[in-house]
Amino acid sequence: MPQGQPTVVPADGMTTRQRRNRPLVVLHTGEMKGKSTAAFGLALRGWNQGWDIGVFQFVKSAKWKVGEESAFRALGRVHEETGEGGPVEWHKMGEGWSWSRKQGTEDDHAAAALEGWREIARRIGEARHGLYVLDEFTYPLHWGWIDVDEVVSVLRDRPGHQHVVITGRYAPQALVDAADLVVEMTKVKHPMDAGQKGQRGIEW
């Protein structure tokens, strides 16, 4: 899109303003790091616009404190105290299933993931937030814990003006097809290739 101009203007009966401001489903997938980071950058811009931000982390351990969580919780307090930006909620769904060993069976984790999705679906039905970040949500879809067709239906029929950003590897094709913007992160080089572990301020 040179200079931000679309190359095609569809004959959809919408005005330029309506088309420009329609709510989006954004998907960040692929093997490389940066998917969640990009989603949180988008959420930061949304907060600056005064949007109500809802973050739902599906896979990282509930005990893992990522830097973005601390930053967004602080921004939530800024909004409460000054009115600047928008409100922020940050939720860790379930117990964390990929990066750390947790108690409970796979069925337990699947049930927790489904319960988390049901809560999100309720909020979408109520138009609770302006922007949803469903961090690493593709994993419970890939594992079959949450029905992809149900997710696509809820996203397609969501009321009001609600943006949804989904991150994670192995995005199901039905979700790719339903999304308005899809990015695939591809690795060219990574410090871990040279034996370097993750470090503060870069990975968390």
Stockholm file with secondary structure:
# STOCKHOLM 1.0

chainA/1-204         MPQGQPTVVPADGMTTRQRRNRPLVVLHTGEMKGKSTAAFGLALRGWNQGWDIGVFQFVKSAKWKVGEESAFRALGRVHEETGEGGPVEWHKMGEGWSWSRKQGTEDDHAAAALEGWREIARRIGEARHGLYVLDEFTYPLHWGWIDVDEVVSVLRDRPGHQHVVITGRYAPQALVDAADLVVEMTKVKHPMDAGQKGQRGIEW
#=GR chainA/1-204 SS CGGGCCSCCCCSSCCHHHHHTCCCEEEEEESSSCHHHHHHHHHHHHHHTTCCEEEEECSSCTTCCCHHHHHHHHHHHHHHHHCCSCCEEEEECTTCCSSSCCSSCHHHHHHHHHHHHHHHHHHHHHTCCSEEEEETTHHHHHTTSSCHHHHHHHHHTCCSSCEEEEECSSCCHHHHHHCSEEEEECCSCCGGGGTCCCCTTTTC
#=GC SS_cons         CGGGCCSCCCCSSCCHHHHHTCCCEEEEEESSSCHHHHHHHHHHHHHHTTCCEEEEECSSCTTCCCHHHHHHHHHHHHHHHHCCSCCEEEEECTTCCSSSCCSSCHHHHHHHHHHHHHHHHHHHHHTCCSEEEEETTHHHHHTTSSCHHHHHHHHHTCCSSCEEEEECSSCCHHHHHHCSEEEEECCSCCGGGGTCCCCTTTTC
//
